[in-house]
């Protein structure tokens, strides 16, 4: 898969990547040839030499990724949906934990998210941020297919392909420069010749980048194959995805053989053959799909396109899926129809479909089934039930039911961040403002980078009429979003609030000094950029 965002979003993120690339290229006048890509043959994934480290340090790589993610989260295509984000992070981090060395030499802290995009694609950003398009999630026929794509993107990060790409660029920048000098000399005799020399130099630089990208894709395939196998997934899932991609894009048939070298990524058929050869040598594994996969797949289908026509197509697809004989597929369709009804404001219909989904997967009395460690969807069912009860238009008494369910769910699923968010929302909805502020303060101390918690805490303070604390909480939310000027403005409002205490003033002063120092440092960095 490409480790670049989709075209629409790429225009927004490209300046940050370009700035780093240009800065790196300008910093080196002469460089040794790029080291060859390493080919791991076991679970001890390879590490890179000093060349890649010099081009983009791990600290700078992570910082760049965080800067890009601030823009990503503001993009309308970013899917800010707790159940989907939680599922992707559970899946991705389980893969990382299963393979020694998957974090690479930078010990990357991975974070997974989703984008509303019907394309069958995923991408990795600097620093371990990995996205899956909703179209990819929907198209995957089983969890192993999705795991194969995630493992491939983890391979891009662990092998530091972006850093190595910049290592290649620092050499290629010399080619266009030399071509421009030759073109200037040729222009004295023939303008056409000058243009030919210039374009030739640029073409050679582009071709070298394309060659590097193709090699990077092959390496990500190999590393992803190892990670996937270590995670206990059926490695044929990677081939299954490649076949689906080949069928969707018709890539192999659309590019003539004599033009294949112009593709920035190897032909799907070529990678397919390579993976099939590896599968033949790998031990066969049988895996029962996690029910959460089918539920997330249905949820992604609903949230991908919420236009009138999109919802109509989604309903048709889910109703067709209901006719499948597999119980997980039926339950997924019923769950998806519940989400669709809820998004349309039909809470009674949503509850009805959710009840049907739960009944579909409930073990039948007197029927023996093989024991399975696969997820049973309980957390997602509980989350949707709470979501329905917290929906606008519900009677006030239902808020109490939502709080009871959320409290039970957080006890049962203590690691679920989605349920933790819902418990905070339920406390506010039920008017338990003192409990809400206590709970949310504790949560913000544990998860400082969770902007939703700061927003909820601000709302709880607002309900209590604690204006100074409300603005202080909002300031922290803006800090997480990277909007430092807005954060400082909120602190100013907090300082002027009538209920601000002496202690609050001291906290505000200290935090304001810290944020202004960060602003100054960021401005100085911008000045230093070419």
C-alpha positions in Angstrom: 0.0 0.0 0.0 1.1 3.6 -0.5 2.5 5.4 2.5 1.0 8.7 1.4 -2.5 10.0 2.0 -5.3 10.1 -0.5 -5.1 12.9 -3.2 -7.7 15.2 -1.6 -6.1 15.1 1.8 -2.5 15.0 0.5 -2.7 18.5 -0.7 -3.2 19.7 2.9 -0.4 17.5 4.4 2.2 17.7 1.7 3.7 21.0 2.7 5.0 19.6 6.0 6.5 16.6 4.3 8.0 18.7 1.5 9.5 21.1 4.0 11.3 18.3 5.8 12.4 16.8 2.5 13.8 20.1 1.2 15.5 20.8 4.5 17.2 17.4 4.5 18.2 17.6 0.9 19.8 21.0 1.3 21.7 19.9 4.4 23.8 17.4 2.5 25.9 18.3 -0.5 27.5 14.9 -1.0 26.3 11.6 0.2 27.3 7.9 0.0 25.1 5.6 -2.1 21.9 4.5 -0.4 22.4 1.2 1.3 20.4 -1.7 -0.2 17.1 -2.7 1.3 17.4 -5.6 3.8 15.4 -8.7 3.4 14.3 -10.3 6.7 13.9 -14.0 6.7 12.8 -14.5 10.3 11.0 -12.6 13.1 14.1 -10.6 14.0 13.2 -7.8 11.8 16.1 -5.8 10.4 17.4 -2.5 11.6 18.8 0.3 9.4 22.2 1.8 9.2 23.3 5.3 10.2 22.4 6.7 6.7 18.7 6.6 7.4 19.1 7.9 11.0 21.0 10.9 9.8 18.2 11.9 7.3 15.3 12.0 9.7 15.9 11.4 13.4 13.3 9.4 15.4 12.3 12.4 17.4 11.9 14.6 14.3 10.0 11.8 12.6 7.5 11.5 15.5 7.1 15.3 15.7 6.4 15.5 12.0 3.8 12.8 12.3 2.1 14.6 15.2 2.0 17.9 13.2 0.4 16.1 10.2 -2.1 14.4 12.5 -3.3 17.7 13.8 -4.3 18.6 10.3 -5.7 15.1 9.6 -8.0 15.4 12.6 -9.4 18.6 11.2 -10.1 17.1 7.8 -13.8 16.2 7.3 -12.6 12.8 6.0 -11.2 11.9 9.4 -13.5 9.4 11.0 -13.7 10.4 14.7 -15.6 7.3 15.8 -14.6 5.7 19.1 -15.6 2.0 18.3 -13.8 2.0 15.0 -10.7 3.7 16.3 -10.6 1.3 19.3 -10.9 -1.8 17.1 -8.2 -0.6 14.7 -5.8 0.1 17.7 -6.6 -3.2 19.3 -5.9 -5.0 16.0 -2.8 -3.1 15.1 -1.1 -3.1 18.5 -1.8 -6.8 18.9 0.1 -7.3 15.6 3.0 -5.1 16.9 3.2 -6.9 20.2 3.3 -10.4 18.5 6.4 -9.7 16.4 9.7 -8.9 18.2 11.2 -5.9 16.5 8.1 -4.7 14.8 8.5 -1.3 16.5 11.8 -0.9 14.6 14.9 0.8 15.8 12.8 3.9 16.8 10.6 1.9 19.2 7.6 3.5 17.4 4.5 4.1 19.4 1.8 3.1 16.9 -1.6 4.8 16.6 -4.3 3.7 14.1 -7.2 5.6 12.7 -9.7 5.6 9.9 -10.6 7.9 7.0 -13.9 8.2 5.2 -12.8 7.1 1.7 -14.2 4.4 -0.5 -10.8 3.6 -2.0 -9.2 0.3 -1.1 -6.2 1.8 0.6 -4.3 2.4 3.8 -1.3 4.6 4.5 1.4 5.2 7.1 2.6 8.6 8.3 5.9 9.4 10.0 6.2 8.3 13.6 3.8 5.3 13.5 0.5 6.9 12.6 -1.4 4.4 10.4 -4.8 4.9 8.6 -7.2 2.5 7.0 -9.8 3.8 4.5 -13.4 2.8 5.3 -13.5 1.4 1.8 -10.7 -1.1 2.7 -12.5 -2.1 5.9 -15.7 -2.7 4.1 -14.1 -4.6 1.2 -12.2 -7.0 3.5 -13.9 -10.3 3.6 -12.3 -11.5 6.9 -10.1 -10.2 9.6 -7.0 -11.7 8.2 -7.3 -9.6 5.1 -7.5 -6.5 7.1 -4.7 -7.6 9.4 -2.5 -8.2 6.3 -2.9 -4.6 5.2 -2.2 -3.3 8.7 0.9 -5.5 9.0 2.1 -4.2 5.6 1.8 -0.6 6.9 3.5 -1.5 10.1 6.3 -2.8 7.9 6.6 0.6 6.3 7.0 2.2 9.7 9.4 -0.4 11.3 11.7 -0.1 8.2 11.5 3.7 8.3 10.7 4.0 4.7 10.0 7.7 4.9 13.4 8.4 6.4 15.0 6.2 3.8 13.1 7.9 1.0 14.5 11.2 2.2 18.0 9.6 2.1 17.4 8.8 -1.5 16.1 12.3 -2.2 19.3 14.0 -0.8 21.2 12.3 -3.6 18.6 12.8 -6.3 18.5 16.6 -5.6 21.9 16.8 -7.2 20.6 15.4 -10.5 18.1 18.2 -11.3 20.7 20.7 -10.1 23.3 19.4 -12.5 20.7 19.2 -15.2 19.8 22.9 -14.7 23.5 23.9 -15.1 23.8 21.9 -18.3 20.5 23.4 -19.5 21.8 26.9 -18.9 24.8 26.2 -21.0 22.8 24.5 -23.8 20.4 27.4 -23.9 23.1 29.6 -25.5 22.9 27.4 -28.7 19.4 25.8 -28.6 16.4 26.5 -26.3 14.9 23.1 -27.3 18.1 21.3 -26.4 18.1 23.1 -23.0 14.6 21.9 -22.3 15.5 18.3 -23.2 18.5 18.3 -20.9 16.5 19.7 -18.1 13.6 17.3 -18.5 16.0 14.4 -18.8 17.6 15.2 -15.4 14.3 15.5 -13.7 13.1 12.2 -15.3 16.1 10.4 -14.0 15.5 11.7 -10.5 11.8 10.7 -10.6 12.7 7.2 -11.9 15.1 6.7 -9.0 12.4 7.6 -6.5 9.9 5.3 -8.2 12.4 2.4 -8.0 12.9 3.1 -4.3 9.2 3.1 -3.8 8.7 -0.3 -5.5 11.5 -1.8 -3.4 9.9 -0.3 -0.2 6.6 -1.9 -1.1 8.2 -5.3 -1.6 10.0 -5.0 1.7 6.8 -3.9 3.5 5.1 -7.0 2.1 7.9 -9.3 3.4 7.9 -7.7 6.9 4.1 -7.6 7.0 4.0 -11.3 6.1 6.2 -12.1 9.2 4.2 -9.8 11.5 0.9 -11.2 10.4 2.1 -14.8 10.9 3.4 -14.0 14.3 0.1 -12.6 15.2 -1.6 -15.9 14.5 -3.5 -14.7 11.4 -4.1 -16.7 8.3 -1.3 -15.4 5.9 -3.5 -16.2 2.9 -5.5 -13.1 3.9 -2.8 -10.9 2.5 -3.1 -12.6 -0.9 -6.9 -12.4 -0.6 -6.6 -8.6 -0.3 -4.2 -8.4 -3.2 -6.6 -10.3 -5.3 -9.4 -7.9 -4.4 -7.3 -4.9 -5.1 -6.3 -6.4 -8.4 -10.0 -6.9 -9.3 -11.0 -3.4 -8.2 -8.3 -1.5 -9.8 -7.6 -3.6 -12.9 -4.0 -2.4 -12.5 -2.3 -5.3 -14.1 -4.4 -5.0 -17.2 -4.4 -1.2 -17.5 -0.6 -0.7 -17.6 1.2 -2.1 -20.6 4.3 -4.1 -19.9 6.6 -1.5 -21.6 5.1 1.2 -19.3 5.2 -0.8 -16.1 8.4 0.9 -15.0 6.5 4.2 -14.6 4.3 2.8 -11.8 5.3 4.1 -8.4 4.3 0.7 -6.9 4.9 -2.8 -8.2 2.1 -4.4 -10.1 -0.3 -6.2 -7.8 0.2 -9.4 -9.8 3.9 -9.3 -9.1 3.4 -8.9 -5.4 0.7 -11.6 -5.5 3.1 -14.2 -6.9 5.8 -13.3 -4.3 3.3 -13.7 -1.4 1.9 -17.0 -2.8 5.4 -18.4 -2.9 5.9 -17.5 0.8 2.5 -18.9 1.7 3.4 -22.3 0.3 6.3 -22.5 2.7 4.3 -21.2 5.7 2.5 -23.5 8.1 -1.3 -23.5 7.7 -3.3 -21.8 10.4 -7.1 -21.9 11.0 -8.5 -18.8 12.7 -12.0 -17.9 13.9 -12.8 -14.4 13.0 -13.4 -11.8 15.7 -17.1 -10.8 15.7 -15.9 -7.3 16.3 -14.6 -7.3 12.8 -18.0 -7.8 11.2 -19.5 -5.2 13.5 -16.8 -2.6 12.7 -17.1 -3.4 9.0 -20.9 -2.7 9.1 -20.3 0.5 11.1 -17.7 1.7 8.6 -20.1 1.0 5.8 -22.8 3.2 7.5 -20.4 6.1 8.3 -18.5 6.1 5.0 -21.2 8.0 3.1 -24.1 9.6 4.9 -25.7 11.3 2.0 -29.2 10.3 1.0 -28.0 8.1 -1.8 -25.2 6.7 0.3 -27.6 5.7 3.1 -29.9 4.1 0.5 -27.0 2.1 -0.9 -25.9 1.1 2.6 -29.3 -0.1 3.5 -29.5 -2.2 0.3 -26.1 -3.7 1.0 -26.9 -4.6 4.6 -30.3 -6.1 3.7 -28.6 -8.2 1.1 -26.0 -9.3 3.8 -28.9 -10.4 6.0 -29.6 -13.2 3.6 -26.2 -14.8 4.2 -26.2 -18.1 6.1 -23.2 -17.2 8.4 -24.4 -15.9 11.8 -21.6 -13.4 12.1 -22.5 -11.8 8.8 -26.2 -11.7 9.8 -25.3 -10.1 13.1 -23.0 -7.6 11.4 -25.8 -6.6 9.0 -28.3 -6.2 11.9 -25.8 -4.1 13.9 -25.2 -2.0 10.8 -28.9 -1.4 10.4 -29.1 -0.4 14.0 -26.3 2.2 13.5 -28.0 3.4 10.3 -31.4 3.8 12.1 -29.7 5.7 15.0 -28.0 8.1 12.6 -31.4 8.8 11.0 -32.9 9.5 14.4 -35.0 6.3 14.7 -34.1 5.2 18.2 -36.8 2.6 18.5 -35.8 0.9 15.2 -32.2 1.1 16.3 -32.9 -0.7 19.5 -34.9 -3.3 17.7 -32.1 -4.1 15.2 -29.6 -4.2 18.1 -31.7 -6.7 20.0 -31.9 -8.9 16.9 -28.1 -8.8 16.4 -27.6 -9.9 20.0 -30.1 -12.7 19.6 -28.4 -13.9 16.4 -25.1 -14.5 18.1 -26.4 -15.7 21.5 -25.5 -19.4 22.0 -28.5 -21.6 21.6 -29.4 -23.9 24.6 -28.5 -27.5 24.1 -26.2 -26.8 21.1 -22.5 -27.5 21.7 -20.0 -25.2 20.0 -16.3 -25.2 19.8 -14.6 -23.0 22.3 -13.2 -19.9 20.7 -11.0 -17.1 21.9 -12.3 -14.8 19.2 -14.1 -11.6 20.4 -17.8 -11.9 20.9 -18.7 -8.3 20.1 -20.0 -7.7 23.7 -18.2 -4.4 24.1 -19.5 -3.0 20.8 -23.1 -4.2 21.6 -22.9 -2.6 25.0 -21.5 0.6 23.5 -24.3 0.9 20.9 -26.9 0.3 23.5 -25.5 3.2 25.6 -25.3 5.3 22.4 -28.9 4.7 21.7 -30.0 5.7 25.2 -27.8 8.9 25.0 -29.3 9.9 21.7 -31.1 13.3 21.4 -34.8 13.1 22.0 -34.8 10.3 24.5 -36.9 10.8 27.7 -35.0 12.1 30.7 -35.5 8.8 32.5 -33.5 7.0 29.9 -30.4 8.9 30.8 -30.4 7.1 34.2 -30.6 3.7 32.3 -27.7 4.8 30.1 -25.6 5.7 33.2 -26.3 2.3 34.8 -25.4 0.5 31.6 -22.2 2.6 31.1 -21.1 1.9 34.7 -21.6 -1.8 34.2 -19.8 -1.7 30.9 -16.8 0.1 32.3 -16.5 -2.5 35.0 -16.6 -5.3 32.5 -14.4 -3.6 29.9 -11.9 -1.5 31.9 -9.5 -1.1 29.0 -12.1 0.3 26.6 -11.6 4.0 25.9 -14.9 4.1 24.0 -16.8 2.9 27.0 -14.8 5.3 29.2 -15.9 8.2 27.1 -19.5 7.0 27.2 -19.5 6.8 31.0 -18.4 10.4 31.2 -21.1 11.4 28.7 -23.7 9.4 30.7 -22.7 11.1 34.0 -23.3 14.6 32.4 -26.6 13.5 30.7 -27.9 12.2 34.1 -27.0 15.4 35.8 -24.3 13.9 38.0 -22.0 16.8 37.5 -19.9 16.4 40.7 -19.2 12.8 39.9 -18.5 13.7 36.3 -15.9 16.3 37.1 -14.2 13.9 39.6 -14.1 11.1 37.1 -13.1 13.3 34.1 -10.3 15.0 36.1 -8.8 11.6 36.9 -9.2 10.5 33.3 -7.5 13.7 32.0 -4.5 13.0 34.3 -4.2 9.5 32.9 -4.8 10.4 29.3 -3.5 13.9 28.8 -3.6 13.7 25.0 -7.3 12.7 24.8 -9.0 15.9 23.6 -12.5 14.5 24.1 -11.9 14.1 27.8 -10.9 17.7 28.2 -14.0 18.8 26.2 -16.3 16.7 28.4 -14.7 18.1 31.5 -15.3 21.7 30.2 -19.0 20.8 29.7 -19.3 19.4 33.1 -17.7 22.5 34.7 -20.1 24.7 32.6 -23.1 22.8 34.0 -21.8 23.6 37.5 -21.2 27.2 36.6 -17.5 27.0 37.3 -16.4 29.3 34.5 -12.7 29.6 35.2 -12.2 25.8 35.3 -14.3 25.5 32.1 -11.9 27.8 30.2 -8.9 26.0 31.7 -10.2 22.7 30.5 -10.9 24.1 27.1 -7.4 25.4 26.9 -6.1 21.9 27.4 -8.3 20.7 24.6 -6.8 23.3 22.3 -3.3 22.3 23.3 -4.1 18.7 22.3 -5.3 20.0 19.0 -2.1 22.0 18.5 -4.0 25.3 18.6 -1.7 27.1 21.0 -2.9 30.7 20.4 -6.5 29.5 21.1 -5.3 27.8 24.3 -3.6 31.0 25.5 -6.8 32.9 24.7 -8.8 30.5 26.9 -6.4 30.9 29.8 -6.9 34.7 29.5 -10.6 34.2 29.8 -10.1 31.9 32.8 -8.0 34.6 34.5 -10.8 37.2 34.0 -13.6 34.9 35.3 -15.3 36.0 38.4 -14.9 32.7 40.2 -11.2 32.3 39.6 -9.3 31.3 42.8 -5.8 32.3 43.9 -4.7 28.7 43.2 -6.3 28.8 39.7 -4.4 32.0 39.0 -1.1 30.4 39.8 -1.9 27.4 37.6 -3.0 29.7 34.8 0.2 31.8 35.0 2.5 28.8 34.9 0.6 27.1 32.0 0.5 30.4 30.0 4.3 30.8 30.4 4.8 27.3 29.2 2.5 27.7 26.2 4.0 31.0 25.1 7.5 29.5 25.3 6.3 26.7 23.0 4.8 29.2 20.6 8.1 31.2 20.5 10.0 28.0 19.8 7.7 27.0 17.0 8.0 30.4 15.4 11.8 30.1 15.5 11.6 26.7 13.9 9.5 28.1 11.1 12.0 30.9 10.5 14.8 28.3 10.1 12.9 26.3 7.5 13.9 27.0 3.9 
